[in-house]
Amino acid sequence: MNNFLNVLIIAGVSLDTFASMEIEGSMLAKVNKKKLFITTTLITLLQLAFYFGGFVVAYLVDRYGVIKNSQMIGDIIAAVILYLLGVRLAVKAILRKFIHEHVKESAVIQYVKMIAVASFYTIAAGAACGLLESGVVLSLIVIIIASVIVCLSGIYVGMYYGYEGRTIVYITGALLLFIAGTDVLLENVLRINVI
């Protein structure tokens, strides 16, 4: 798996976190920097734990040959996972769920619960990258950078501009995941070099 594909997958999944933080930021009158630092740190650690949990399980399944012809099947499963994650974000964009907007105090536990609920999708993205045998160090760096950026920018964008931009964020995340899934199918399954 090339590095660009790895970045696409993590960026696509991180945009879901951005949209969630944007919604939370839209309900704040003032940002408590200490709580935001703690929240960003906890969310980054959760994202790392869930991503690498899925990564390790899928990598071990692939490495120890639990599945016959694991490379081809693993690539197909990874592509399907990426498409399903993309469909999920596209559906969230289309549904445009109503948000009862009100001013409130930021609560670290609220943010962490919100991200923990979405952790299944981070585990799935980690599993896809594990099946594709992506680089662990690059994944670690990209997850840390992406988590910090989406948490901080999501809160401030939401606070200053509201949460209406979440539809575009969901569609962008879906497109990144669709591109990654298509790249996996073309390059790894059909052996056609694209990126």
Backbone as JSON Lines, residues from 0, in Angstrom:
{"i":0,"aa":"M","n":[0.84,-1.18,0.0],"ca":[0.0,0.0,0.0],"c":[0.88,1.23,0.0]}
{"i":1,"aa":"N","n":[0.56,2.18,-0.87],"ca":[1.38,3.38,-0.92],"c":[0.97,4.39,0.15]}
{"i":2,"aa":"N","n":[1.87,5.32,0.43],"ca":[1.64,6.29,1.5],"c":[0.46,7.21,1.22]}
{"i":3,"aa":"F","n":[0.27,7.58,-0.03],"ca":[-0.83,8.47,-0.39],"c":[-2.18,7.83,-0.07]}
{"i":4,"aa":"L","n":[-2.3,6.55,-0.34],"ca":[-3.53,5.82,-0.06],"c":[-3.8,5.78,1.45]}
{"i":5,"aa":"N","n":[-2.74,5.56,2.21],"ca":[-2.85,5.55,3.67],"c":[-3.37,6.89,4.19]}
{"i":6,"aa":"V","n":[-2.84,7.98,3.66],"ca":[-3.28,9.32,4.06],"c":[-4.74,9.55,3.66]}
{"i":7,"aa":"L","n":[-5.13,9.09,2.46],"ca":[-6.52,9.23,2.02],"c":[-7.49,8.55,2.97]}
{"i":8,"aa":"I","n":[-7.17,7.34,3.38],"ca":[-8.05,6.57,4.26],"c":[-8.2,7.27,5.61]}
{"i":9,"aa":"I","n":[-7.09,7.66,6.21],"ca":[-7.14,8.3,7.52],"c":[-7.83,9.66,7.43]}
{"i":10,"aa":"A","n":[-7.57,10.41,6.36],"ca":[-8.24,11.71,6.19],"c":[-9.74,11.53,6.02]}
{"i":11,"aa":"G","n":[-10.15,10.53,5.26],"ca":[-11.58,10.28,5.05],"c":[-12.29,9.96,6.35]}
{"i":12,"aa":"V","n":[-11.7,9.12,7.16],"ca":[-12.3,8.75,8.44],"c":[-12.25,9.94,9.41]}
{"i":13,"aa":"S","n":[-11.18,10.73,9.37],"ca":[-11.04,11.87,10.28],"c":[-12.06,12.96,10.0]}
{"i":14,"aa":"L","n":[-12.53,13.05,8.78],"ca":[-13.52,14.09,8.48],"c":[-14.84,13.85,9.2]}
{"i":15,"aa":"D","n":[-15.13,12.61,9.54],"ca":[-16.31,12.33,10.35],"c":[-16.14,12.95,11.74]}
{"i":16,"aa":"T","n":[-14.94,12.82,12.3],"ca":[-14.65,13.43,13.6],"c":[-14.73,14.96,13.5]}
{"i":17,"aa":"F","n":[-14.23,15.51,12.39],"ca":[-14.31,16.96,12.19],"c":[-15.76,17.43,12.24]}
{"i":18,"aa":"A","n":[-16.63,16.74,11.53],"ca":[-18.05,17.13,11.49],"c":[-18.67,17.05,12.89]}
{"i":19,"aa":"S","n":[-18.32,16.02,13.65],"ca":[-18.84,15.9,15.01],"c":[-18.36,17.04,15.89]}
{"i":20,"aa":"M","n":[-17.09,17.38,15.76],"ca":[-16.54,18.48,16.56],"c":[-17.12,19.82,16.1]}
{"i":21,"aa":"E","n":[-17.41,19.95,14.81],"ca":[-18.02,21.16,14.29],"c":[-19.4,21.37,14.91]}
{"i":22,"aa":"I","n":[-20.17,20.3,15.02],"ca":[-21.49,20.38,15.64],"c":[-21.36,20.8,17.1]}
{"i":23,"aa":"E","n":[-20.44,20.17,17.81],"ca":[-20.23,20.53,19.22],"c":[-19.76,21.98,19.35]}
{"i":24,"aa":"G","n":[-18.86,22.4,18.47],"ca":[-18.36,23.77,18.52],"c":[-19.43,24.81,18.26]}
{"i":25,"aa":"S","n":[-20.44,24.42,17.44],"ca":[-21.51,25.38,17.13],"c":[-22.37,25.69,18.36]}
{"i":26,"aa":"M","n":[-22.26,24.88,19.39],"ca":[-23.07,25.08,20.59],"c":[-22.3,25.76,21.72]}
{"i":27,"aa":"L","n":[-21.08,26.17,21.44],"ca":[-20.25,26.81,22.47],"c":[-20.27,28.33,22.32]}
{"i":28,"aa":"A","n":[-20.36,29.0,23.43],"ca":[-20.24,30.46,23.43],"c":[-18.77,30.85,23.57]}
{"i":29,"aa":"K","n":[-18.01,29.99,24.26],"ca":[-16.6,30.27,24.52],"c":[-15.87,28.93,24.61]}
{"i":30,"aa":"V","n":[-14.65,28.89,24.1],"ca":[-13.85,27.67,24.15],"c":[-12.98,27.69,25.4]}
{"i":31,"aa":"N","n":[-13.11,26.63,26.2],"ca":[-12.25,26.44,27.36],"c":[-11.01,25.71,26.85]}
{"i":32,"aa":"K","n":[-9.9,26.42,26.75],"ca":[-8.69,25.86,26.13],"c":[-8.15,24.63,26.87]}
{"i":33,"aa":"K","n":[-8.27,24.62,28.18],"ca":[-7.79,23.47,28.94],"c":[-8.62,22.23,28.6]}
{"i":34,"aa":"K","n":[-9.95,22.39,28.57],"ca":[-10.82,21.26,28.22],"c":[-10.6,20.83,26.77]}
{"i":35,"aa":"L","n":[-10.36,21.8,25.9],"ca":[-10.11,21.47,24.5],"c":[-8.81,20.68,24.35]}
{"i":36,"aa":"F","n":[-7.78,21.05,25.1],"ca":[-6.51,20.31,25.06],"c":[-6.71,18.88,25.55]}
{"i":37,"aa":"I","n":[-7.41,18.73,26.67],"ca":[-7.68,17.39,27.22],"c":[-8.51,16.57,26.24]}
{"i":38,"aa":"T","n":[-9.54,17.19,25.68],"ca":[-10.41,16.51,24.72],"c":[-9.62,16.06,23.5]}
{"i":39,"aa":"T","n":[-8.82,16.95,22.95],"ca":[-8.02,16.62,21.76],"c":[-7.07,15.48,22.06]}
{"i":40,"aa":"T","n":[-6.44,15.51,23.22],"ca":[-5.51,14.43,23.6],"c":[-6.25,13.11,23.73]}
{"i":41,"aa":"L","n":[-7.38,13.1,24.42],"ca":[-8.15,11.86,24.6],"c":[-8.67,11.31,23.27]}
{"i":42,"aa":"I","n":[-9.17,12.19,22.42],"ca":[-9.69,11.75,21.13],"c":[-8.57,11.18,20.27]}
{"i":43,"aa":"T","n":[-7.41,11.83,20.29],"ca":[-6.26,11.32,19.53],"c":[-5.85,9.94,20.04]}
{"i":44,"aa":"L","n":[-5.81,9.77,21.34],"ca":[-5.46,8.46,21.91],"c":[-6.51,7.4,21.57]}
{"i":45,"aa":"L","n":[-7.79,7.76,21.63],"ca":[-8.85,6.83,21.24],"c":[-8.74,6.43,19.77]}
{"i":46,"aa":"Q","n":[-8.51,7.42,18.92],"ca":[-8.37,7.12,17.5],"c":[-7.19,6.17,17.25]}
{"i":47,"aa":"L","n":[-6.08,6.43,17.92],"ca":[-4.91,5.54,17.77],"c":[-5.23,4.14,18.25]}
{"i":48,"aa":"A","n":[-5.86,4.03,19.41],"ca":[-6.17,2.72,19.98],"c":[-7.13,1.94,19.08]}
{"i":49,"aa":"F","n":[-8.19,2.57,18.63],"ca":[-9.18,1.88,17.8],"c":[-8.6,1.52,16.43]}
{"i":50,"aa":"Y","n":[-7.87,2.46,15.83],"ca":[-7.28,2.21,14.52],"c":[-6.31,1.03,14.59]}
{"i":51,"aa":"F","n":[-5.4,1.09,15.56],"ca":[-4.39,0.03,15.64],"c":[-4.97,-1.29,16.15]}
{"i":52,"aa":"G","n":[-6.08,-1.23,16.9],"ca":[-6.78,-2.46,17.27],"c":[-7.26,-3.2,16.03]}
{"i":53,"aa":"G","n":[-7.95,-2.48,15.15],"ca":[-8.41,-3.07,13.9],"c":[-7.25,-3.48,13.01]}
{"i":54,"aa":"F","n":[-6.22,-2.65,12.98],"ca":[-5.04,-2.91,12.15],"c":[-4.37,-4.22,12.56]}
{"i":55,"aa":"V","n":[-4.12,-4.38,13.85],"ca":[-3.41,-5.56,14.35],"c":[-4.2,-6.84,14.09]}
{"i":56,"aa":"V","n":[-5.49,-6.82,14.36],"ca":[-6.31,-8.01,14.14],"c":[-6.28,-8.42,12.67]}
{"i":57,"aa":"A","n":[-6.51,-7.46,11.77],"ca":[-6.51,-7.77,10.35],"c":[-5.13,-8.2,9.86]}
{"i":58,"aa":"Y","n":[-4.09,-7.54,10.36],"ca":[-2.73,-7.87,9.96],"c":[-2.38,-9.3,10.39]}
{"i":59,"aa":"L","n":[-2.76,-9.67,11.61],"ca":[-2.47,-11.02,12.1],"c":[-3.25,-12.08,11.32]}
{"i":60,"aa":"V","n":[-4.5,-11.78,11.0],"ca":[-5.3,-12.71,10.19],"c":[-4.63,-12.92,8.84]}
{"i":61,"aa":"D","n":[-4.16,-11.82,8.24],"ca":[-3.49,-11.9,6.95],"c":[-2.13,-12.59,7.07]}
{"i":62,"aa":"R","n":[-1.39,-12.24,8.08],"ca":[-0.01,-12.74,8.26],"c":[0.04,-14.24,8.51]}
{"i":63,"aa":"Y","n":[-0.89,-14.76,9.3],"ca":[-0.85,-16.18,9.67],"c":[-1.74,-17.05,8.79]}
{"i":64,"aa":"G","n":[-2.18,-16.5,7.67],"ca":[-2.87,-17.3,6.68],"c":[-4.17,-17.92,7.14]}
{"i":65,"aa":"V","n":[-4.93,-17.23,7.95],"ca":[-6.23,-17.74,8.41],"c":[-7.16,-17.92,7.21]}
{"i":66,"aa":"I","n":[-7.01,-17.06,6.2],"ca":[-7.83,-17.12,5.0],"c":[-6.96,-17.58,3.84]}
{"i":67,"aa":"K","n":[-7.47,-18.52,3.05],"ca":[-6.73,-18.96,1.87],"c":[-6.72,-17.83,0.85]}
{"i":68,"aa":"N","n":[-5.59,-17.7,0.12],"ca":[-5.42,-16.62,-0.85],"c":[-5.7,-15.28,-0.16]}
{"i":69,"aa":"S","n":[-5.1,-15.12,1.01],"ca":[-5.42,-13.98,1.87],"c":[-5.09,-12.63,1.25]}
{"i":70,"aa":"Q","n":[-4.07,-12.57,0.4],"ca":[-3.72,-11.27,-0.18],"c":[-4.85,-10.75,-1.06]}
{"i":71,"aa":"M","n":[-5.34,-11.58,-1.96],"ca":[-6.41,-11.15,-2.87],"c":[-7.71,-10.92,-2.09]}
{"i":72,"aa":"I","n":[-8.07,-11.84,-1.23],"ca":[-9.31,-11.7,-0.45],"c":[-9.19,-10.51,0.51]}
{"i":73,"aa":"G","n":[-8.02,-10.35,1.12],"ca":[-7.79,-9.2,2.01],"c":[-7.94,-7.87,1.28]}
{"i":74,"aa":"D","n":[-7.42,-7.8,0.06],"ca":[-7.56,-6.57,-0.73],"c":[-9.02,-6.3,-1.07]}
{"i":75,"aa":"I","n":[-9.75,-7.33,-1.42],"ca":[-11.18,-7.17,-1.74],"c":[-11.96,-6.74,-0.5]}
{"i":76,"aa":"I","n":[-11.68,-7.38,0.64],"ca":[-12.35,-7.01,1.89],"c":[-12.02,-5.56,2.26]}
{"i":77,"aa":"A","n":[-10.75,-5.17,2.11],"ca":[-10.34,-3.79,2.41],"c":[-11.1,-2.8,1.53]}
{"i":78,"aa":"A","n":[-11.23,-3.1,0.24],"ca":[-11.96,-2.21,-0.67],"c":[-13.42,-2.11,-0.27]}
{"i":79,"aa":"V","n":[-14.03,-3.23,0.08],"ca":[-15.44,-3.23,0.51],"c":[-15.6,-2.4,1.78]}
{"i":80,"aa":"I","n":[-14.69,-2.56,2.73],"ca":[-14.74,-1.76,3.96],"c":[-14.68,-0.27,3.63]}
{"i":81,"aa":"L","n":[-13.77,0.11,2.74],"ca":[-13.62,1.52,2.39],"c":[-14.87,2.05,1.71]}
{"i":82,"aa":"Y","n":[-15.45,1.25,0.82],"ca":[-16.7,1.67,0.17],"c":[-17.83,1.81,1.19]}
{"i":83,"aa":"L","n":[-17.94,0.88,2.11],"ca":[-19.0,0.95,3.12],"c":[-18.83,2.17,4.03]}
{"i":84,"aa":"L","n":[-17.59,2.47,4.39],"ca":[-17.34,3.67,5.2],"c":[-17.71,4.93,4.41]}
{"i":85,"aa":"G","n":[-17.4,4.93,3.12],"ca":[-17.78,6.05,2.27],"c":[-19.29,6.19,2.14]}
{"i":86,"aa":"V","n":[-19.98,5.07,1.98],"ca":[-21.45,5.09,1.89],"c":[-22.04,5.64,3.18]}
{"i":87,"aa":"R","n":[-21.49,5.24,4.32],"ca":[-21.97,5.74,5.6],"c":[-21.88,7.26,5.68]}
{"i":88,"aa":"L","n":[-20.75,7.82,5.25],"ca":[-20.6,9.27,5.28],"c":[-21.53,9.94,4.27]}
{"i":89,"aa":"A","n":[-21.71,9.33,3.11],"ca":[-22.63,9.89,2.11],"c":[-24.06,9.9,2.65]}
{"i":90,"aa":"V","n":[-24.45,8.85,3.32],"ca":[-25.8,8.78,3.91],"c":[-25.96,9.86,4.98]}
{"i":91,"aa":"K","n":[-24.92,10.06,5.81],"ca":[-24.99,11.11,6.82],"c":[-25.15,12.49,6.17]}
{"i":92,"aa":"A","n":[-24.51,12.68,5.02],"ca":[-24.62,13.95,4.31],"c":[-26.02,14.14,3.74]}
{"i":93,"aa":"I","n":[-26.59,13.07,3.21],"ca":[-27.91,13.15,2.58],"c":[-29.0,13.33,3.64]}
{"i":94,"aa":"L","n":[-28.9,12.61,4.75],"ca":[-29.94,12.67,5.77],"c":[-30.03,14.03,6.44]}
{"i":95,"aa":"R","n":[-28.9,14.71,6.57],"ca":[-28.87,16.03,7.22],"c":[-29.7,16.04,8.5]}
{"i":96,"aa":"K","n":[-29.33,15.18,9.4],"ca":[-30.02,15.02,10.67],"c":[-30.17,16.37,11.39]}
{"i":97,"aa":"F","n":[-31.35,16.6,11.94],"ca":[-31.62,17.85,12.67],"c":[-30.82,17.87,13.96]}
{"i":98,"aa":"I","n":[-30.19,18.99,14.21],"ca":[-29.41,19.19,15.44],"c":[-30.11,20.27,16.24]}
{"i":99,"aa":"H","n":[-30.45,19.95,17.49],"ca":[-31.04,20.96,18.37],"c":[-29.9,21.81,18.91]}
{"i":100,"aa":"E","n":[-29.73,22.97,18.31],"ca":[-28.61,23.82,18.66],"c":[-28.95,24.66,19.89]}
{"i":101,"aa":"H","n":[-28.05,24.64,20.85],"ca":[-28.2,25.46,22.05],"c":[-26.83,25.71,22.65]}
{"i":102,"aa":"V","n":[-26.69,26.81,23.32],"ca":[-25.41,27.15,23.93],"c":[-25.22,26.3,25.18]}
{"i":103,"aa":"K","n":[-24.03,25.77,25.33],"ca":[-23.73,24.94,26.49],"c":[-22.26,25.05,26.85]}
{"i":104,"aa":"E","n":[-21.92,24.55,27.98],"ca":[-20.53,24.48,28.44],"c":[-19.9,23.24,27.84]}
{"i":105,"aa":"S","n":[-18.65,23.34,27.42],"ca":[-17.99,22.17,26.85],"c":[-17.71,21.14,27.94]}
{"i":106,"aa":"A","n":[-17.94,19.87,27.6],"ca":[-17.7,18.78,28.55],"c":[-16.83,17.73,27.87]}
{"i":107,"aa":"V","n":[-15.67,17.49,28.44],"ca":[-14.72,16.55,27.86],"c":[-15.38,15.18,27.67]}
{"i":108,"aa":"I","n":[-16.1,14.72,28.66],"ca":[-16.71,13.39,28.6],"c":[-17.69,13.28,27.44]}
{"i":109,"aa":"Q","n":[-18.4,14.37,27.13],"ca":[-19.35,14.37,26.01],"c":[-18.63,14.13,24.68]}
{"i":110,"aa":"Y","n":[-17.5,14.81,24.49],"ca":[-16.74,14.64,23.25],"c":[-16.19,13.22,23.14]}
{"i":111,"aa":"V","n":[-15.66,12.73,24.24],"ca":[-15.07,11.39,24.22],"c":[-16.13,10.34,23.95]}
{"i":112,"aa":"K","n":[-17.32,10.48,24.55],"ca":[-18.42,9.53,24.28],"c":[-18.79,9.56,22.8]}
{"i":113,"aa":"M","n":[-18.85,10.75,22.25],"ca":[-19.22,10.92,20.85],"c":[-18.24,10.19,19.93]}
{"i":114,"aa":"I","n":[-16.96,10.31,20.2],"ca":[-15.95,9.66,19.37],"c":[-15.92,8.16,19.64]}
{"i":115,"aa":"A","n":[-16.14,7.76,20.89],"ca":[-16.15,6.32,21.21],"c":[-17.28,5.61,20.48]}
{"i":116,"aa":"V","n":[-18.42,6.27,20.31],"ca":[-19.53,5.68,19.57],"c":[-19.15,5.45,18.12]}
{"i":117,"aa":"A","n":[-18.39,6.38,17.55],"ca":[-17.98,6.26,16.15],"c":[-16.74,5.39,15.99]}
{"i":118,"aa":"S","n":[-16.28,4.77,17.06],"ca":[-15.03,4.0,17.01],"c":[-15.09,2.78,16.11]}
{"i":119,"aa":"F","n":[-16.27,2.21,15.93],"ca":[-16.38,1.04,15.06],"c":[-15.83,1.34,13.67]}
{"i":120,"aa":"Y","n":[-16.08,2.55,13.19],"ca":[-15.64,2.92,11.85],"c":[-14.13,3.12,11.8]}
{"i":121,"aa":"T","n":[-13.56,3.59,12.9],"ca":[-12.11,3.72,12.98],"c":[-11.47,2.33,13.04]}
{"i":122,"aa":"I","n":[-12.1,1.42,13.76],"ca":[-11.61,0.03,13.8],"c":[-11.66,-0.57,12.39]}
{"i":123,"aa":"A","n":[-12.75,-0.33,11.67],"ca":[-12.89,-0.85,10.3],"c":[-11.82,-0.27,9.38]}
{"i":124,"aa":"A","n":[-11.54,1.02,9.51],"ca":[-10.49,1.64,8.69],"c":[-9.13,1.05,9.04]}
{"i":125,"aa":"G","n":[-8.9,0.82,10.32],"ca":[-7.65,0.17,10.74],"c":[-7.52,-1.23,10.18]}
{"i":126,"aa":"A","n":[-8.64,-1.97,10.17],"ca":[-8.64,-3.32,9.61],"c":[-8.32,-3.28,8.12]}
{"i":127,"aa":"A","n":[-8.9,-2.33,7.41],"ca":[-8.62,-2.2,5.97],"c":[-7.14,-1.94,5.74]}
{"i":128,"aa":"C","n":[-6.56,-1.03,6.53],"ca":[-5.13,-0.73,6.39],"c":[-4.27,-1.92,6.8]}
{"i":129,"aa":"G","n":[-4.71,-2.68,7.79],"ca":[-3.98,-3.88,8.19],"c":[-3.97,-4.93,7.09]}
{"i":130,"aa":"L","n":[-5.09,-5.1,6.43],"ca":[-5.18,-6.04,5.3],"c":[-4.32,-5.58,4.13]}
{"i":131,"aa":"L","n":[-4.18,-4.27,4.0],"ca":[-3.36,-3.71,2.91],"c":[-1.9,-3.58,3.3]}
{"i":132,"aa":"E","n":[-1.57,-3.96,4.53],"ca":[-0.2,-3.92,5.05],"c":[0.43,-2.53,4.95]}
{"i":133,"aa":"S","n":[-0.29,-1.54,5.44],"ca":[0.22,-0.18,5.41],"c":[1.31,0.01,6.46]}
{"i":134,"aa":"G","n":[2.09,1.06,6.3],"ca":[3.18,1.34,7.22],"c":[2.68,1.83,8.56]}
{"i":135,"aa":"V","n":[3.15,1.23,9.63],"ca":[2.69,1.55,10.98],"c":[3.14,2.94,11.41]}
{"i":136,"aa":"V","n":[4.39,3.29,11.15],"ca":[4.92,4.58,11.59],"c":[4.19,5.72,10.89]}
{"i":137,"aa":"L","n":[4.01,5.6,9.57],"ca":[3.29,6.64,8.84],"c":[1.86,6.76,9.36]}
{"i":138,"aa":"S","n":[1.2,5.65,9.6],"ca":[-0.17,5.67,10.13],"c":[-0.22,6.4,11.46]}
{"i":139,"aa":"L","n":[0.73,6.11,12.33],"ca":[0.81,6.75,13.65],"c":[0.93,8.26,13.49]}
{"i":140,"aa":"I","n":[1.83,8.71,12.65],"ca":[2.05,10.14,12.45],"c":[0.82,10.81,11.86]}
{"i":141,"aa":"V","n":[0.24,10.19,10.83],"ca":[-0.92,10.78,10.16],"c":[-2.13,10.85,11.1]}
{"i":142,"aa":"I","n":[-2.35,9.81,11.9],"ca":[-3.48,9.82,12.83],"c":[-3.32,10.91,13.87]}
{"i":143,"aa":"I","n":[-2.13,11.06,14.41],"ca":[-1.9,12.1,15.41],"c":[-2.14,13.48,14.81]}
{"i":144,"aa":"I","n":[-1.55,13.75,13.65],"ca":[-1.71,15.05,13.01],"c":[-3.17,15.3,12.64]}
{"i":145,"aa":"A","n":[-3.8,14.31,12.01],"ca":[-5.2,14.47,11.57],"c":[-6.13,14.67,12.76]}
{"i":146,"aa":"S","n":[-5.94,13.9,13.83],"ca":[-6.82,14.02,15.0],"c":[-6.71,15.4,15.64]}
{"i":147,"aa":"V","n":[-5.51,15.87,15.79],"ca":[-5.32,17.2,16.39],"c":[-5.94,18.28,15.51]}
{"i":148,"aa":"I","n":[-5.68,18.21,14.21],"ca":[-6.21,19.23,13.3],"c":[-7.73,19.21,13.28]}
{"i":149,"aa":"V","n":[-8.34,18.02,13.15],"ca":[-9.81,17.98,13.04],"c":[-10.49,18.36,14.35]}
{"i":150,"aa":"C","n":[-9.9,18.03,15.47],"ca":[-10.51,18.41,16.76],"c":[-10.48,19.92,16.94]}
{"i":151,"aa":"L","n":[-9.31,20.51,16.78],"ca":[-9.18,21.95,17.0],"c":[-9.95,22.75,15.95]}
{"i":152,"aa":"S","n":[-9.75,22.41,14.69],"ca":[-10.43,23.19,13.65],"c":[-11.94,22.95,13.67]}
{"i":153,"aa":"G","n":[-12.38,21.75,13.99],"ca":[-13.82,21.46,14.06],"c":[-14.51,22.31,15.1]}
{"i":154,"aa":"I","n":[-13.92,22.41,16.27],"ca":[-14.52,23.22,17.35],"c":[-14.6,24.68,16.93]}
{"i":155,"aa":"Y","n":[-13.5,25.23,16.41],"ca":[-13.49,26.66,16.07],"c":[-14.35,26.97,14.84]}
{"i":156,"aa":"V","n":[-14.34,26.11,13.84],"ca":[-15.2,26.33,12.67],"c":[-16.67,26.29,13.11]}
{"i":157,"aa":"G","n":[-17.01,25.32,13.94],"ca":[-18.38,25.23,14.43],"c":[-18.78,26.43,15.26]}
{"i":158,"aa":"M","n":[-17.87,26.9,16.1],"ca":[-18.18,28.02,16.97],"c":[-18.4,29.31,16.17]}
{"i":159,"aa":"Y","n":[-17.59,29.53,15.14],"ca":[-17.67,30.77,14.38],"c":[-18.62,30.72,13.19]}
{"i":160,"aa":"Y","n":[-18.81,29.52,12.6],"ca":[-19.62,29.43,11.38],"c":[-20.82,28.5,11.49]}
{"i":161,"aa":"G","n":[-20.99,27.84,12.61],"ca":[-22.1,26.91,12.75],"c":[-21.75,25.54,12.18]}
{"i":162,"aa":"Y","n":[-22.75,24.7,12.11],"ca":[-22.5,23.32,11.69],"c":[-23.03,23.0,10.3]}
{"i":163,"aa":"E","n":[-23.47,24.0,9.56],"ca":[-24.05,23.74,8.24],"c":[-23.04,23.17,7.25]}
{"i":164,"aa":"G","n":[-21.77,23.4,7.46],"ca":[-20.74,22.88,6.57],"c":[-20.51,21.38,6.69]}
{"i":165,"aa":"R","n":[-21.17,20.75,7.64],"ca":[-20.92,19.31,7.87],"c":[-21.29,18.46,6.66]}
{"i":166,"aa":"T","n":[-22.28,18.89,5.88],"ca":[-22.68,18.13,4.69],"c":[-21.51,18.04,3.7]}
{"i":167,"aa":"I","n":[-20.85,19.15,3.48],"ca":[-19.7,19.16,2.57],"c":[-18.56,18.31,3.14]}
{"i":168,"aa":"V","n":[-18.39,18.37,4.44],"ca":[-17.34,17.58,5.09],"c":[-17.64,16.09,4.93]}
{"i":169,"aa":"Y","n":[-18.87,15.67,5.15],"ca":[-19.25,14.27,4.98],"c":[-19.04,13.81,3.53]}
{"i":170,"aa":"I","n":[-19.44,14.64,2.58],"ca":[-19.28,14.27,1.17],"c":[-17.8,14.17,0.8]}
{"i":171,"aa":"T","n":[-16.99,15.1,1.3],"ca":[-15.55,15.06,1.04],"c":[-14.94,13.79,1.62]}
{"i":172,"aa":"G","n":[-15.31,13.44,2.85],"ca":[-14.81,12.21,3.46],"c":[-15.24,10.98,2.67]}
{"i":173,"aa":"A","n":[-16.5,10.97,2.22],"ca":[-17.0,9.85,1.42],"c":[-16.21,9.73,0.12]}
{"i":174,"aa":"L","n":[-15.96,10.85,-0.54],"ca":[-15.2,10.82,-1.79],"c":[-13.78,10.3,-1.58]}
{"i":175,"aa":"L","n":[-13.13,10.73,-0.51],"ca":[-11.78,10.23,-0.22],"c":[-11.78,8.72,-0.02]}
{"i":176,"aa":"L","n":[-12.78,8.21,0.7],"ca":[-12.86,6.77,0.94],"c":[-13.22,6.01,-0.34]}
{"i":177,"aa":"F","n":[-14.08,6.58,-1.18],"ca":[-14.4,5.95,-2.47],"c":[-13.17,5.9,-3.37]}
{"i":178,"aa":"I","n":[-12.4,6.98,-3.39],"ca":[-11.16,7.01,-4.19],"c":[-10.19,5.95,-3.68]}
{"i":179,"aa":"A","n":[-10.04,5.86,-2.36],"ca":[-9.14,4.85,-1.79],"c":[-9.62,3.44,-2.12]}
{"i":180,"aa":"G","n":[-10.92,3.17,-1.99],"ca":[-11.46,1.85,-2.32],"c":[-11.28,1.5,-3.77]}
{"i":181,"aa":"T","n":[-11.5,2.47,-4.65],"ca":[-11.32,2.25,-6.09],"c":[-9.85,1.98,-6.41]}
{"i":182,"aa":"D","n":[-8.95,2.73,-5.77],"ca":[-7.52,2.51,-5.97],"c":[-7.11,1.1,-5.55]}
{"i":183,"aa":"V","n":[-7.63,0.65,-4.43],"ca":[-7.31,-0.71,-3.97],"c":[-7.81,-1.73,-4.98]}
{"i":184,"aa":"L","n":[-9.03,-1.57,-5.45],"ca":[-9.58,-2.52,-6.44],"c":[-8.76,-2.51,-7.73]}
{"i":185,"aa":"L","n":[-8.46,-1.33,-8.23],"ca":[-7.73,-1.24,-9.5],"c":[-6.3,-1.74,-9.39]}
{"i":186,"aa":"E","n":[-5.57,-1.25,-8.39],"ca":[-4.16,-1.6,-8.28],"c":[-3.91,-2.99,-7.69]}
{"i":187,"aa":"N","n":[-4.63,-3.34,-6.64],"ca":[-4.32,-4.6,-5.94],"c":[-5.07,-5.8,-6.49]}
{"i":188,"aa":"V","n":[-6.3,-5.58,-6.93],"ca":[-7.1,-6.71,-7.41],"c":[-6.98,-6.86,-8.92]}
{"i":189,"aa":"L","n":[-7.18,-5.77,-9.67],"ca":[-7.12,-5.84,-11.13],"c":[-5.73,-5.58,-11.69]}
{"i":190,"aa":"R","n":[-4.81,-5.16,-10.84],"ca":[-3.4,-4.89,-11.22],"c":[-3.26,-3.79,-12.26]}
{"i":191,"aa":"I","n":[-4.05,-2.73,-12.12],"ca":[-3.96,-1.56,-12.99],"c":[-3.43,-0.42,-12.13]}
{"i":192,"aa":"N","n":[-2.26,0.11,-12.45],"ca":[-1.67,1.19,-11.65],"c":[-2.34,2.52,-11.95]}
{"i":193,"aa":"V","n":[-2.82,3.17,-10.87],"ca":[-3.52,4.44,-11.0],"c":[-2.74,5.54,-10.31]}
{"i":194,"aa":"I","n":[-2.54,5.39,-9.0],"ca":[-1.86,6.43,-8.21],"c":[-0.41,6.04,-8.01]}
